[in-house]
Amino acid sequence: MESKHPEIKTAALTPTWLDKQGSPLGCTEKIKILNENLMEIKEICQEALEDAILMGCDETQIREVLGQIIATLPKPFSDDA
């Protein structure tokens, strides 16, 4: 996916992805997908932030709302799976 926001630097956003035991993931395809997902989320959040500010929304509030969305995502799988 080509970035609409070239100022968003990929390297600064991509952590070393860890497994449940804290070891780095070794599968390059998994890492690629995780990094792509992260960039897509960042771009969507950036667009939502820009839209909100252009429509007169308080920047602090929209940032808090975006953070709350992530913080309150339900866990998709149980630990038993």
mmCIF file of the N, C-alpha and C atoms, coordinates in Angstrom:
data_MODEL
# 
_entry.id   MODEL 
# 
loop_
_atom_site.group_PDB 
_atom_site.id 
_atom_site.type_symbol 
_atom_site.label_atom_id 
_atom_site.label_alt_id 
_atom_site.label_comp_id 
_atom_site.label_asym_id 
_atom_site.label_entity_id 
_atom_site.label_seq_id 
_atom_site.pdbx_PDB_ins_code 
_atom_site.Cartn_x 
_atom_site.Cartn_y 
_atom_site.Cartn_z 
_atom_site.occupancy 
_atom_site.B_iso_or_equiv 
_atom_site.pdbx_formal_charge 
_atom_site.auth_seq_id 
_atom_site.auth_comp_id 
_atom_site.auth_asym_id 
_atom_site.auth_atom_id 
_atom_site.pdbx_PDB_model_num 
ATOM 1   N N  . MET A 1 1  ? 0.845   -1.177  0.000  1.00 0.00 ? 1  MET A N  1 
ATOM 2   C CA . MET A 1 1  ? 0.000   0.000   0.000  1.00 0.00 ? 1  MET A CA 1 
ATOM 3   C C  . MET A 1 1  ? 0.889   1.239   0.000  1.00 0.00 ? 1  MET A C  1 
ATOM 4   N N  . GLU A 1 2  ? 0.663   2.125   -0.938 1.00 0.00 ? 2  GLU A N  1 
ATOM 5   C CA . GLU A 1 2  ? 1.468   3.339   -1.033 1.00 0.00 ? 2  GLU A CA 1 
ATOM 6   C C  . GLU A 1 2  ? 0.961   4.367   -0.034 1.00 0.00 ? 2  GLU A C  1 
ATOM 7   N N  . SER A 1 3  ? 1.867   4.962   0.690  1.00 0.00 ? 3  SER A N  1 
ATOM 8   C CA . SER A 1 3  ? 1.515   5.918   1.723  1.00 0.00 ? 3  SER A CA 1 
ATOM 9   C C  . SER A 1 3  ? 1.018   7.227   1.126  1.00 0.00 ? 3  SER A C  1 
ATOM 10  N N  . LYS A 1 4  ? -0.091  7.740   1.661  1.00 0.00 ? 4  LYS A N  1 
ATOM 11  C CA . LYS A 1 4  ? -0.584  9.056   1.277  1.00 0.00 ? 4  LYS A CA 1 
ATOM 12  C C  . LYS A 1 4  ? 0.156   10.138  2.055  1.00 0.00 ? 4  LYS A C  1 
ATOM 13  N N  . HIS A 1 5  ? 0.882   9.708   3.076  1.00 0.00 ? 5  HIS A N  1 
ATOM 14  C CA . HIS A 1 5  ? 1.612   10.627  3.938  1.00 0.00 ? 5  HIS A CA 1 
ATOM 15  C C  . HIS A 1 5  ? 3.084   10.227  3.944  1.00 0.00 ? 5  HIS A C  1 
ATOM 16  N N  . PRO A 1 6  ? 3.850   10.707  2.968  1.00 0.00 ? 6  PRO A N  1 
ATOM 17  C CA . PRO A 1 6  ? 5.256   10.294  2.895  1.00 0.00 ? 6  PRO A CA 1 
ATOM 18  C C  . PRO A 1 6  ? 6.080   10.730  4.095  1.00 0.00 ? 6  PRO A C  1 
ATOM 19  N N  . GLU A 1 7  ? 5.575   11.681  4.879  1.00 0.00 ? 7  GLU A N  1 
ATOM 20  C CA . GLU A 1 7  ? 6.326   12.129  6.056  1.00 0.00 ? 7  GLU A CA 1 
ATOM 21  C C  . GLU A 1 7  ? 6.302   11.096  7.177  1.00 0.00 ? 7  GLU A C  1 
ATOM 22  N N  . ILE A 1 8  ? 5.426   10.104  7.071  1.00 0.00 ? 8  ILE A N  1 
ATOM 23  C CA . ILE A 1 8  ? 5.364   9.043   8.076  1.00 0.00 ? 8  ILE A CA 1 
ATOM 24  C C  . ILE A 1 8  ? 6.493   8.070   7.789  1.00 0.00 ? 8  ILE A C  1 
ATOM 25  N N  . LYS A 1 9  ? 7.454   8.035   8.660  1.00 0.00 ? 9  LYS A N  1 
ATOM 26  C CA . LYS A 1 9  ? 8.638   7.193   8.473  1.00 0.00 ? 9  LYS A CA 1 
ATOM 27  C C  . LYS A 1 9  ? 8.377   5.785   8.980  1.00 0.00 ? 9  LYS A C  1 
ATOM 28  N N  . THR A 1 10 ? 8.563   4.807   8.126  1.00 0.00 ? 10 THR A N  1 
ATOM 29  C CA . THR A 1 10 ? 8.310   3.415   8.478  1.00 0.00 ? 10 THR A CA 1 
ATOM 30  C C  . THR A 1 10 ? 9.253   2.932   9.566  1.00 0.00 ? 10 THR A C  1 
ATOM 31  N N  . ALA A 1 11 ? 10.527  3.202   9.449  1.00 0.00 ? 11 ALA A N  1 
ATOM 32  C CA . ALA A 1 11 ? 11.519  2.671   10.381 1.00 0.00 ? 11 ALA A CA 1 
ATOM 33  C C  . ALA A 1 11 ? 11.257  3.118   11.814 1.00 0.00 ? 11 ALA A C  1 
ATOM 34  N N  . ALA A 1 12 ? 10.766  4.322   11.990 1.00 0.00 ? 12 ALA A N  1 
ATOM 35  C CA . ALA A 1 12 ? 10.523  4.843   13.334 1.00 0.00 ? 12 ALA A CA 1 
ATOM 36  C C  . ALA A 1 12 ? 9.323   4.173   14.002 1.00 0.00 ? 12 ALA A C  1 
ATOM 37  N N  . LEU A 1 13 ? 8.488   3.510   13.212 1.00 0.00 ? 13 LEU A N  1 
ATOM 38  C CA . LEU A 1 13 ? 7.270   2.921   13.754 1.00 0.00 ? 13 LEU A CA 1 
ATOM 39  C C  . LEU A 1 13 ? 7.326   1.417   13.903 1.00 0.00 ? 13 LEU A C  1 
ATOM 40  N N  . THR A 1 14 ? 8.324   0.794   13.371 1.00 0.00 ? 14 THR A N  1 
ATOM 41  C CA . THR A 1 14 ? 8.337   -0.663  13.355 1.00 0.00 ? 14 THR A CA 1 
ATOM 42  C C  . THR A 1 14 ? 9.191   -1.217  14.487 1.00 0.00 ? 14 THR A C  1 
ATOM 43  N N  . PRO A 1 15 ? 8.527   -1.798  15.467 1.00 0.00 ? 15 PRO A N  1 
ATOM 44  C CA . PRO A 1 15 ? 9.265   -2.394  16.577 1.00 0.00 ? 15 PRO A CA 1 
ATOM 45  C C  . PRO A 1 15 ? 9.833   -3.750  16.183 1.00 0.00 ? 15 PRO A C  1 
ATOM 46  N N  . THR A 1 16 ? 10.638  -4.301  17.042 1.00 0.00 ? 16 THR A N  1 
ATOM 47  C CA . THR A 1 16 ? 11.022  -5.704  16.896 1.00 0.00 ? 16 THR A CA 1 
ATOM 48  C C  . THR A 1 16 ? 9.849   -6.495  17.449 1.00 0.00 ? 16 THR A C  1 
ATOM 49  N N  . TRP A 1 17 ? 9.180   -7.236  16.578 1.00 0.00 ? 17 TRP A N  1 
ATOM 50  C CA . TRP A 1 17 ? 7.992   -7.984  16.988 1.00 0.00 ? 17 TRP A CA 1 
ATOM 51  C C  . TRP A 1 17 ? 8.404   -9.201  17.804 1.00 0.00 ? 17 TRP A C  1 
ATOM 52  N N  . LEU A 1 18 ? 7.733   -9.386  18.936 1.00 0.00 ? 18 LEU A N  1 
ATOM 53  C CA . LEU A 1 18 ? 8.078   -10.456 19.866 1.00 0.00 ? 18 LEU A CA 1 
ATOM 54  C C  . LEU A 1 18 ? 6.962   -11.492 19.955 1.00 0.00 ? 18 LEU A C  1 
ATOM 55  N N  . ASP A 1 19 ? 7.345   -12.734 20.235 1.00 0.00 ? 19 ASP A N  1 
ATOM 56  C CA . ASP A 1 19 ? 6.350   -13.774 20.486 1.00 0.00 ? 19 ASP A CA 1 
ATOM 57  C C  . ASP A 1 19 ? 5.945   -13.732 21.959 1.00 0.00 ? 19 ASP A C  1 
ATOM 58  N N  . LYS A 1 20 ? 5.072   -14.646 22.383 1.00 0.00 ? 20 LYS A N  1 
ATOM 59  C CA . LYS A 1 20 ? 4.568   -14.659 23.763 1.00 0.00 ? 20 LYS A CA 1 
ATOM 60  C C  . LYS A 1 20 ? 5.669   -14.854 24.796 1.00 0.00 ? 20 LYS A C  1 
ATOM 61  N N  . GLN A 1 21 ? 6.779   -15.469 24.403 1.00 0.00 ? 21 GLN A N  1 
ATOM 62  C CA . GLN A 1 21 ? 7.889   -15.699 25.324 1.00 0.00 ? 21 GLN A CA 1 
ATOM 63  C C  . GLN A 1 21 ? 8.886   -14.538 25.327 1.00 0.00 ? 21 GLN A C  1 
ATOM 64  N N  . GLY A 1 22 ? 8.648   -13.535 24.479 1.00 0.00 ? 22 GLY A N  1 
ATOM 65  C CA . GLY A 1 22 ? 9.529   -12.378 24.429 1.00 0.00 ? 22 GLY A CA 1 
ATOM 66  C C  . GLY A 1 22 ? 10.660  -12.487 23.434 1.00 0.00 ? 22 GLY A C  1 
ATOM 67  N N  . SER A 1 23 ? 10.655  -13.530 22.627 1.00 0.00 ? 23 SER A N  1 
ATOM 68  C CA . SER A 1 23 ? 11.695  -13.703 21.605 1.00 0.00 ? 23 SER A CA 1 
ATOM 69  C C  . SER A 1 23 ? 11.249  -13.045 20.303 1.00 0.00 ? 23 SER A C  1 
ATOM 70  N N  . PRO A 1 24 ? 12.187  -12.470 19.553 1.00 0.00 ? 24 PRO A N  1 
ATOM 71  C CA . PRO A 1 24 ? 11.826  -11.841 18.279 1.00 0.00 ? 24 PRO A CA 1 
ATOM 72  C C  . PRO A 1 24 ? 11.237  -12.858 17.297 1.00 0.00 ? 24 PRO A C  1 
ATOM 73  N N  . LEU A 1 25 ? 10.211  -12.413 16.570 1.00 0.00 ? 25 LEU A N  1 
ATOM 74  C CA . LEU A 1 25 ? 9.653   -13.259 15.520 1.00 0.00 ? 25 LEU A CA 1 
ATOM 75  C C  . LEU A 1 25 ? 10.698  -13.448 14.431 1.00 0.00 ? 25 LEU A C  1 
ATOM 76  N N  . GLY A 1 26 ? 10.743  -14.633 13.866 1.00 0.00 ? 26 GLY A N  1 
ATOM 77  C CA . GLY A 1 26 ? 11.730  -14.924 12.838 1.00 0.00 ? 26 GLY A CA 1 
ATOM 78  C C  . GLY A 1 26 ? 11.154  -14.998 11.439 1.00 0.00 ? 26 GLY A C  1 
ATOM 79  N N  . CYS A 1 27 ? 9.839   -15.154 11.323 1.00 0.00 ? 27 CYS A N  1 
ATOM 80  C CA . CYS A 1 27 ? 9.200   -15.307 10.019 1.00 0.00 ? 27 CYS A CA 1 
ATOM 81  C C  . CYS A 1 27 ? 9.069   -13.941 9.343  1.00 0.00 ? 27 CYS A C  1 
ATOM 82  N N  . THR A 1 28 ? 9.774   -13.763 8.246  1.00 0.00 ? 28 THR A N  1 
ATOM 83  C CA . THR A 1 28 ? 9.770   -12.464 7.571  1.00 0.00 ? 28 THR A CA 1 
ATOM 84  C C  . THR A 1 28 ? 8.397   -12.101 7.018  1.00 0.00 ? 28 THR A C  1 
ATOM 85  N N  . GLU A 1 29 ? 7.611   -13.090 6.626  1.00 0.00 ? 29 GLU A N  1 
ATOM 86  C CA . GLU A 1 29 ? 6.270   -12.800 6.109  1.00 0.00 ? 29 GLU A CA 1 
ATOM 87  C C  . GLU A 1 29 ? 5.367   -12.263 7.223  1.00 0.00 ? 29 GLU A C  1 
ATOM 88  N N  . LYS A 1 30 ? 5.455   -12.837 8.421  1.00 0.00 ? 30 LYS A N  1 
ATOM 89  C CA . LYS A 1 30 ? 4.676   -12.343 9.559  1.00 0.00 ? 30 LYS A CA 1 
ATOM 90  C C  . LYS A 1 30 ? 5.091   -10.916 9.901  1.00 0.00 ? 30 LYS A C  1 
ATOM 91  N N  . ILE A 1 31 ? 6.384   -10.674 9.921  1.00 0.00 ? 31 ILE A N  1 
ATOM 92  C CA . ILE A 1 31 ? 6.907   -9.340  10.237 1.00 0.00 ? 31 ILE A CA 1 
ATOM 93  C C  . ILE A 1 31 ? 6.434   -8.336  9.198  1.00 0.00 ? 31 ILE A C  1 
ATOM 94  N N  . LYS A 1 32 ? 6.475   -8.724  7.938  1.00 0.00 ? 32 LYS A N  1 
ATOM 95  C CA . LYS A 1 32 ? 6.026   -7.844  6.850  1.00 0.00 ? 32 LYS A CA 1 
ATOM 96  C C  . LYS A 1 32 ? 4.553   -7.474  7.035  1.00 0.00 ? 32 LYS A C  1 
ATOM 97  N N  . ILE A 1 33 ? 3.709   -8.458  7.337  1.00 0.00 ? 33 ILE A N  1 
ATOM 98  C CA . ILE A 1 33 ? 2.280   -8.207  7.523  1.00 0.00 ? 33 ILE A CA 1 
ATOM 99  C C  . ILE A 1 33 ? 2.038   -7.305  8.730  1.00 0.00 ? 33 ILE A C  1 
ATOM 100 N N  . LEU A 1 34 ? 2.716   -7.576  9.839  1.00 0.00 ? 34 LEU A N  1 
ATOM 101 C CA . LEU A 1 34 ? 2.568   -6.738  11.031 1.00 0.00 ? 34 LEU A CA 1 
ATOM 102 C C  . LEU A 1 34 ? 2.974   -5.294  10.744 1.00 0.00 ? 34 LEU A C  1 
ATOM 103 N N  . ASN A 1 35 ? 4.077   -5.105  10.040 1.00 0.00 ? 35 ASN A N  1 
ATOM 104 C CA . ASN A 1 35 ? 4.541   -3.761  9.702  1.00 0.00 ? 35 ASN A CA 1 
ATOM 105 C C  . ASN A 1 35 ? 3.571   -3.050  8.763  1.00 0.00 ? 35 ASN A C  1 
ATOM 106 N N  . GLU A 1 36 ? 3.040   -3.784  7.781  1.00 0.00 ? 36 GLU A N  1 
ATOM 107 C CA . GLU A 1 36 ? 2.063   -3.195  6.866  1.00 0.00 ? 36 GLU A CA 1 
ATOM 108 C C  . GLU A 1 36 ? 0.800   -2.793  7.618  1.00 0.00 ? 36 GLU A C  1 
ATOM 109 N N  . ASN A 1 37 ? 0.327   -3.656  8.514  1.00 0.00 ? 37 ASN A N  1 
ATOM 110 C CA . ASN A 1 37 ? -0.852  -3.331  9.319  1.00 0.00 ? 37 ASN A CA 1 
ATOM 111 C C  . ASN A 1 37 ? -0.621  -2.075  10.144 1.00 0.00 ? 37 ASN A C  1 
ATOM 112 N N  . LEU A 1 38 ? 0.545   -1.977  10.751 1.00 0.00 ? 38 LEU A N  1 
ATOM 113 C CA . LEU A 1 38 ? 0.880   -0.825  11.573 1.00 0.00 ? 38 LEU A CA 1 
ATOM 114 C C  . LEU A 1 38 ? 0.863   0.465   10.756 1.00 0.00 ? 38 LEU A C  1 
ATOM 115 N N  . MET A 1 39 ? 1.419   0.416   9.564  1.00 0.00 ? 39 MET A N  1 
ATOM 116 C CA . MET A 1 39 ? 1.438   1.603   8.703  1.00 0.00 ? 39 MET A CA 1 
ATOM 117 C C  . MET A 1 39 ? 0.026   1.994   8.267  1.00 0.00 ? 39 MET A C  1 
ATOM 118 N N  . GLU A 1 40 ? -0.811  1.019   7.958  1.00 0.00 ? 40 GLU A N  1 
ATOM 119 C CA . GLU A 1 40 ? -2.190  1.314   7.572  1.00 0.00 ? 40 GLU A CA 1 
ATOM 120 C C  . GLU A 1 40 ? -2.948  1.969   8.722  1.00 0.00 ? 40 GLU A C  1 
ATOM 121 N N  . ILE A 1 41 ? -2.767  1.450   9.928  1.00 0.00 ? 41 ILE A N  1 
ATOM 122 C CA . ILE A 1 41 ? -3.417  2.033   11.103 1.00 0.00 ? 41 ILE A CA 1 
ATOM 123 C C  . ILE A 1 41 ? -2.944  3.470   11.302 1.00 0.00 ? 41 ILE A C  1 
ATOM 124 N N  . LYS A 1 42 ? -1.652  3.686   11.196 1.00 0.00 ? 42 LYS A N  1 
ATOM 125 C CA . LYS A 1 42 ? -1.076  5.029   11.365 1.00 0.00 ? 42 LYS A CA 1 
ATOM 126 C C  . LYS A 1 42 ? -1.661  5.999   10.348 1.00 0.00 ? 42 LYS A C  1 
ATOM 127 N N  . GLU A 1 43 ? -1.754  5.566   9.093  1.00 0.00 ? 43 GLU A N  1 
ATOM 128 C CA . GLU A 1 43 ? -2.283  6.440   8.046  1.00 0.00 ? 43 GLU A CA 1 
ATOM 129 C C  . GLU A 1 43 ? -3.757  6.763   8.277  1.00 0.00 ? 43 GLU A C  1 
ATOM 130 N N  . ILE A 1 44 ? -4.547  5.771   8.677  1.00 0.00 ? 44 ILE A N  1 
ATOM 131 C CA . ILE A 1 44 ? -5.967  6.008   8.944  1.00 0.00 ? 44 ILE A CA 1 
ATOM 132 C C  . ILE A 1 44 ? -6.133  6.964   10.123 1.00 0.00 ? 44 ILE A C  1 
ATOM 133 N N  . CYS A 1 45 ? -5.341  6.774   11.168 1.00 0.00 ? 45 CYS A N  1 
ATOM 134 C CA . CYS A 1 45 ? -5.393  7.674   12.325 1.00 0.00 ? 45 CYS A CA 1 
ATOM 135 C C  . CYS A 1 45 ? -4.983  9.089   11.935 1.00 0.00 ? 45 CYS A C  1 
ATOM 136 N N  . GLN A 1 46 ? -3.967  9.215   11.099 1.00 0.00 ? 46 GLN A N  1 
ATOM 137 C CA . GLN A 1 46 ? -3.521  10.532  10.645 1.00 0.00 ? 46 GLN A CA 1 
ATOM 138 C C  . GLN A 1 46 ? -4.631  11.237  9.875  1.00 0.00 ? 46 GLN A C  1 
ATOM 139 N N  . GLU A 1 47 ? -5.298  10.507  8.990  1.00 0.00 ? 47 GLU A N  1 
ATOM 140 C CA . GLU A 1 47 ? -6.392  11.092  8.216  1.00 0.00 ? 47 GLU A CA 1 
ATOM 141 C C  . GLU A 1 47 ? -7.554  11.496  9.119  1.00 0.00 ? 47 GLU A C  1 
ATOM 142 N N  . ALA A 1 48 ? -7.884  10.660  10.104 1.00 0.00 ? 48 ALA A N  1 
ATOM 143 C CA . ALA A 1 48 ? -8.961  10.985  11.044 1.00 0.00 ? 48 ALA A CA 1 
ATOM 144 C C  . ALA A 1 48 ? -8.606  12.221  11.867 1.00 0.00 ? 48 ALA A C  1 
ATOM 145 N N  . LEU A 1 49 ? -7.353  12.318  12.293 1.00 0.00 ? 49 LEU A N  1 
ATOM 146 C CA . LEU A 1 49 ? -6.889  13.480  13.049 1.00 0.00 ? 49 LEU A CA 1 
ATOM 147 C C  . LEU A 1 49 ? -6.998  14.748  12.208 1.00 0.00 ? 49 LEU A C  1 
ATOM 148 N N  . GLU A 1 50 ? -6.515  14.683  10.974 1.00 0.00 ? 50 GLU A N  1 
ATOM 149 C CA . GLU A 1 50 ? -6.582  15.845  10.082 1.00 0.00 ? 50 GLU A CA 1 
ATOM 150 C C  . GLU A 1 50 ? -8.024  16.261  9.829  1.00 0.00 ? 50 GLU A C  1 
ATOM 151 N N  . ASP A 1 51 ? -8.904  15.291  9.547  1.00 0.00 ? 51 ASP A N  1 
ATOM 152 C CA . ASP A 1 51 ? -10.315 15.599  9.309  1.00 0.00 ? 51 ASP A CA 1 
ATOM 153 C C  . ASP A 1 51 ? -10.931 16.272  10.527 1.00 0.00 ? 51 ASP A C  1 
ATOM 154 N N  . ALA A 1 52 ? -10.673 15.720  11.700 1.00 0.00 ? 52 ALA A N  1 
ATOM 155 C CA . ALA A 1 52 ? -11.251 16.265  12.930 1.00 0.00 ? 52 ALA A CA 1 
ATOM 156 C C  . ALA A 1 52 ? -10.801 17.705  13.165 1.00 0.00 ? 52 ALA A C  1 
ATOM 157 N N  . ILE A 1 53 ? -9.518  17.954  12.975 1.00 0.00 ? 53 ILE A N  1 
ATOM 158 C CA . ILE A 1 53 ? -8.998  19.310  13.191 1.00 0.00 ? 53 ILE A CA 1 
ATOM 159 C C  . ILE A 1 53 ? -9.580  20.278  12.167 1.00 0.00 ? 53 ILE A C  1 
ATOM 160 N N  . LEU A 1 54 ? -9.664  19.843  10.903 1.00 0.00 ? 54 LEU A N  1 
ATOM 161 C CA . LEU A 1 54 ? -10.243 20.697  9.862  1.00 0.00 ? 54 LEU A CA 1 
ATOM 162 C C  . LEU A 1 54 ? -11.708 21.028  10.150 1.00 0.00 ? 54 LEU A C  1 
ATOM 163 N N  . MET A 1 55 ? -12.410 20.124  10.829 1.00 0.00 ? 55 MET A N  1 
ATOM 164 C CA . MET A 1 55 ? -13.820 20.348  11.161 1.00 0.00 ? 55 MET A CA 1 
ATOM 165 C C  . MET A 1 55 ? -13.991 21.059  12.497 1.00 0.00 ? 55 MET A C  1 
ATOM 166 N N  . GLY A 1 56 ? -12.876 21.470  13.108 1.00 0.00 ? 56 GLY A N  1 
ATOM 167 C CA . GLY A 1 56 ? -12.942 22.269  14.323 1.00 0.00 ? 56 GLY A CA 1 
ATOM 168 C C  . GLY A 1 56 ? -12.876 21.503  15.626 1.00 0.00 ? 56 GLY A C  1 
ATOM 169 N N  . CYS A 1 57 ? -12.607 20.223  15.567 1.00 0.00 ? 57 CYS A N  1 
ATOM 170 C CA . CYS A 1 57 ? -12.510 19.410  16.780 1.00 0.00 ? 57 CYS A CA 1 
ATOM 171 C C  . CYS A 1 57 ? -11.218 19.743  17.532 1.00 0.00 ? 57 CYS A C  1 
ATOM 172 N N  . ASP A 1 58 ? -11.284 19.635  18.840 1.00 0.00 ? 58 ASP A N  1 
ATOM 173 C CA . ASP A 1 58 ? -10.107 19.841  19.671 1.00 0.00 ? 58 ASP A CA 1 
ATOM 174 C C  . ASP A 1 58 ? -9.100  18.714  19.418 1.00 0.00 ? 58 ASP A C  1 
ATOM 175 N N  . GLU A 1 59 ? -7.862  19.064  19.105 1.00 0.00 ? 59 GLU A N  1 
ATOM 176 C CA . GLU A 1 59 ? -6.840  18.068  18.782 1.00 0.00 ? 59 GLU A CA 1 
ATOM 177 C C  . GLU A 1 59 ? -6.586  17.102  19.940 1.00 0.00 ? 59 GLU A C  1 
ATOM 178 N N  . THR A 1 60 ? -6.529  17.629  21.149 1.00 0.00 ? 60 THR A N  1 
ATOM 179 C CA . THR A 1 60 ? -6.285  16.766  22.307 1.00 0.00 ? 60 THR A CA 1 
ATOM 180 C C  . THR A 1 60 ? -7.397  15.735  22.454 1.00 0.00 ? 60 THR A C  1 
ATOM 181 N N  . GLN A 1 61 ? -8.629  16.165  22.254 1.00 0.00 ? 61 GLN A N  1 
ATOM 182 C CA . GLN A 1 61 ? -9.752  15.240  22.393 1.00 0.00 ? 61 GLN A CA 1 
ATOM 183 C C  . GLN A 1 61 ? -9.691  14.126  21.353 1.00 0.00 ? 61 GLN A C  1 
ATOM 184 N N  . ILE A 1 62 ? -9.452  14.446  20.094 1.00 0.00 ? 62 ILE A N  1 
ATOM 185 C CA . ILE A 1 62 ? -9.427  13.400  19.066 1.00 0.00 ? 62 ILE A CA 1 
ATOM 186 C C  . ILE A 1 62 ? -8.271  12.438  19.311 1.00 0.00 ? 62 ILE A C  1 
ATOM 187 N N  . ARG A 1 63 ? -7.140  12.955  19.772 1.00 0.00 ? 63 ARG A N  1 
ATOM 188 C CA . ARG A 1 63 ? -6.019  12.061  20.103 1.00 0.00 ? 63 ARG A CA 1 
ATOM 189 C C  . ARG A 1 63 ? -6.396  11.111  21.245 1.00 0.00 ? 63 ARG A C  1 
ATOM 190 N N  . GLU A 1 64 ? -7.095  11.639  22.248 1.00 0.00 ? 64 GLU A N  1 
ATOM 191 C CA . GLU A 1 64 ? -7.536  10.796  23.365 1.00 0.00 ? 64 GLU A CA 1 
ATOM 192 C C  . GLU A 1 64 ? -8.532  9.740   22.894 1.00 0.00 ? 64 GLU A C  1 
ATOM 193 N N  . VAL A 1 65 ? -9.454  10.131  22.028 1.00 0.00 ? 65 VAL A N  1 
ATOM 194 C CA . VAL A 1 65 ? -10.446 9.187   21.514 1.00 0.00 ? 65 VAL A CA 1 
ATOM 195 C C  . VAL A 1 65 ? -9.766  8.087   20.707 1.00 0.00 ? 65 VAL A C  1 
ATOM 196 N N  . LEU A 1 66 ? -8.820  8.451   19.854 1.00 0.00 ? 66 LEU A N  1 
ATOM 197 C CA . LEU A 1 66 ? -8.100  7.445   19.065 1.00 0.00 ? 66 LEU A CA 1 
ATOM 198 C C  . LEU A 1 66 ? -7.338  6.486   19.982 1.00 0.00 ? 66 LEU A C  1 
ATOM 199 N N  . GLY A 1 67 ? -6.727  7.016   21.025 1.00 0.00 ? 67 GLY A N  1 
ATOM 200 C CA . GLY A 1 67 ? -6.019  6.168   21.982 1.00 0.00 ? 67 GLY A CA 1 
ATOM 201 C C  . GLY A 1 67 ? -6.959  5.231   22.725 1.00 0.00 ? 67 GLY A C  1 
ATOM 202 N N  . GLN A 1 68 ? -8.147  5.735   23.073 1.00 0.00 ? 68 GLN A N  1 
ATOM 203 C CA . GLN A 1 68 ? -9.132  4.912   23.773 1.00 0.00 ? 68 GLN A CA 1 
ATOM 204 C C  . GLN A 1 68 ? -9.632  3.774   22.892 1.00 0.00 ? 68 GLN A C  1 
ATOM 205 N N  . ILE A 1 69 ? -9.740  4.026   21.609 1.00 0.00 ? 69 ILE A N  1 
ATOM 206 C CA . ILE A 1 69 ? -10.173 2.968   20.692 1.00 0.00 ? 69 ILE A CA 1 
ATOM 207 C C  . ILE A 1 69 ? -9.211  1.791   20.779 1.00 0.00 ? 69 ILE A C  1 
ATOM 208 N N  . ILE A 1 70 ? -7.926  2.069   20.733 1.00 0.00 ? 70 ILE A N  1 
ATOM 209 C CA . ILE A 1 70 ? -6.918  1.005   20.812 1.00 0.00 ? 70 ILE A CA 1 
ATOM 210 C C  . ILE A 1 70 ? -6.946  0.353   22.194 1.00 0.00 ? 70 ILE A C  1 
ATOM 211 N N  . ALA A 1 71 ? -7.009  1.175   23.228 1.00 0.00 ? 71 ALA A N  1 
ATOM 212 C CA . ALA A 1 71 ? -6.957  0.652   24.598 1.00 0.00 ? 71 ALA A CA 1 
ATOM 213 C C  . ALA A 1 71 ? -8.141  -0.244  24.939 1.00 0.00 ? 71 ALA A C  1 
ATOM 214 N N  . THR A 1 72 ? -9.273  -0.039  24.276 1.00 0.00 ? 72 THR A N  1 
ATOM 215 C CA . THR A 1 72 ? -10.472 -0.804  24.622 1.00 0.00 ? 72 THR A CA 1 
ATOM 216 C C  . THR A 1 72 ? -10.826 -1.885  23.604 1.00 0.00 ? 72 THR A C  1 
ATOM 217 N N  . LEU A 1 73 ? -9.936  -2.172  22.673 1.00 0.00 ? 73 LEU A N  1 
ATOM 218 C CA . LEU A 1 73 ? -10.204 -3.271  21.738 1.00 0.00 ? 73 LEU A CA 1 
ATOM 219 C C  . LEU A 1 73 ? -10.328 -4.573  22.518 1.00 0.00 ? 73 LEU A C  1 
ATOM 220 N N  . PRO A 1 74 ? -11.353 -5.359  22.224 1.00 0.00 ? 74 PRO A N  1 
ATOM 221 C CA . PRO A 1 74 ? -11.474 -6.637  22.932 1.00 0.00 ? 74 PRO A CA 1 
ATOM 222 C C  . PRO A 1 74 ? -10.401 -7.619  22.473 1.00 0.00 ? 74 PRO A C  1 
ATOM 223 N N  . LYS A 1 75 ? -10.013 -8.482  23.382 1.00 0.00 ? 75 LYS A N  1 
ATOM 224 C CA . LYS A 1 75 ? -9.027  -9.512  23.054 1.00 0.00 ? 75 LYS A CA 1 
ATOM 225 C C  . LYS A 1 75 ? -9.682  -10.493 22.077 1.00 0.00 ? 75 LYS A C  1 
ATOM 226 N N  . PRO A 1 76 ? -9.072  -10.713 20.904 1.00 0.00 ? 76 PRO A N  1 
ATOM 227 C CA . PRO A 1 76 ? -9.741  -11.528 19.880 1.00 0.00 ? 76 PRO A CA 1 
ATOM 228 C C  . PRO A 1 76 ? -9.723  -13.029 20.137 1.00 0.00 ? 76 PRO A C  1 
ATOM 229 N N  . PHE A 1 77 ? -8.776  -13.510 20.904 1.00 0.00 ? 77 PHE A N  1 
ATOM 230 C CA . PHE A 1 77 ? -8.652  -14.949 21.132 1.00 0.00 ? 77 PHE A CA 1 
ATOM 231 C C  . PHE A 1 77 ? -8.366  -15.203 22.604 1.00 0.00 ? 77 PHE A C  1 
ATOM 232 N N  . SER A 1 78 ? -8.844  -16.324 23.110 1.00 0.00 ? 78 SER A N  1 
ATOM 233 C CA . SER A 1 78 ? -8.543  -16.670 24.497 1.00 0.00 ? 78 SER A CA 1 
ATOM 234 C C  . SER A 1 78 ? -7.140  -17.263 24.574 1.00 0.00 ? 78 SER A C  1 
ATOM 235 N N  . ASP A 1 79 ? -6.576  -17.289 25.769 1.00 0.00 ? 79 ASP A N  1 
ATOM 236 C CA . ASP A 1 79 ? -5.242  -17.863 25.961 1.00 0.00 ? 79 ASP A CA 1 
ATOM 237 C C  . ASP A 1 79 ? -5.238  -19.370 25.761 1.00 0.00 ? 79 ASP A C  1 
ATOM 238 N N  . ASP A 1 80 ? -6.415  -19.981 25.795 1.00 0.00 ? 80 ASP A N  1 
ATOM 239 C CA . ASP A 1 80 ? -6.524  -21.428 25.633 1.00 0.00 ? 80 ASP A CA 1 
ATOM 240 C C  . ASP A 1 80 ? -6.450  -21.865 24.181 1.00 0.00 ? 80 ASP A C  1 
ATOM 241 N N  . ALA A 1 81 ? -6.612  -20.921 23.254 1.00 0.00 ? 81 ALA A N  1 
ATOM 242 C CA . ALA A 1 81 ? -6.658  -21.271 21.826 1.00 0.00 ? 81 ALA A CA 1 
ATOM 243 C C  . ALA A 1 81 ? -5.311  -21.649 21.286 1.00 0.00 ? 81 ALA A C  1 
# 
